Amino acid sequence: MKKENINLLEHYQLLEKNRANQGTKPLNFIAILLIVILLFSAYSITLFLQDSSLKANNKALQDYTSSTLVLNQIKVITVK
């Protein structure tokens, strides 16, 4: 009977390494994609909130400058 090396640990470790590396590439891609989507969404929400704030400020300034009290004061200043 011929003696062969029966050390199966190396083969087992190789199989476990291959199994562990098998799913990392798709998971990394999905994780990066989700991070990019979340960052883009957060940036879009920030821009939307800034736009809403600027529109509200613009409306308040337009209301103030077109009010009759301010227009009457401008008339008084320009007449003098």
C-alpha positions in Angstrom: 0.0 0.0 0.0 1.4 3.3 -1.1 1.4 6.1 1.5 0.2 9.5 0.3 0.0 12.8 2.1 -3.4 12.9 3.8 -3.2 16.5 4.9 -6.6 17.9 3.8 -6.2 21.2 5.7 -4.6 23.0 2.9 -7.2 21.9 0.4 -10.0 22.9 2.9 -8.4 26.4 3.5 -8.2 26.9 -0.3 -11.9 26.0 -0.7 -12.9 28.3 2.1 -10.9 31.2 0.7 -12.5 30.7 -2.7 -15.9 30.5 -1.2 -15.4 33.7 0.8 -14.1 35.6 -2.2 -16.9 34.4 -4.4 -19.6 36.9 -3.3 -17.5 40.0 -2.5 -17.4 41.6 -6.0 -21.2 41.9 -6.5 -21.6 43.0 -2.9 -19.0 45.7 -3.3 -20.6 46.9 -6.5 -24.0 47.0 -4.8 -22.7 48.8 -1.8 -20.9 51.5 -3.9 -24.0 51.9 -6.0 -26.2 52.4 -2.9 -23.8 54.9 -1.5 -23.8 56.9 -4.7 -27.6 56.9 -4.8 -27.8 58.0 -1.2 -25.3 60.8 -1.8 -27.1 62.0 -4.9 -30.5 61.9 -3.1 -29.1 63.9 -0.1 -27.6 66.5 -2.5 -30.9 66.7 -4.4 -32.9 67.2 -1.2 -30.4 69.9 -0.1 -30.8 71.7 -3.4 -34.6 71.5 -3.2 -34.7 72.9 0.3 -32.4 75.8 -0.6 -34.5 76.5 -3.7 -37.7 76.6 -1.5 -36.0 78.9 1.0 -34.8 81.3 -1.7 -38.2 81.4 -3.3 -39.8 82.2 0.0 -37.3 85.0 0.7 -37.8 86.3 -2.9 -41.6 86.3 -2.4 -41.2 88.2 1.0 -39.0 90.8 -0.7 -41.4 91.3 -3.6 -44.3 91.7 -1.2 -42.4 94.3 0.8 -41.2 96.3 -2.2 -44.7 96.3 -3.9 -46.5 97.2 -0.7 -48.4 100.6 -0.8 -46.6 101.9 2.3 -43.2 101.5 0.7 -44.4 102.9 -2.7 -45.9 105.9 -0.9 -42.6 106.5 0.9 -40.7 106.3 -2.4 -43.1 108.9 -3.8 -42.4 111.2 -0.9 -38.7 110.8 -1.2 -38.7 111.5 -5.0 -40.9 114.5 -4.7 -38.6 116.3 -2.2 
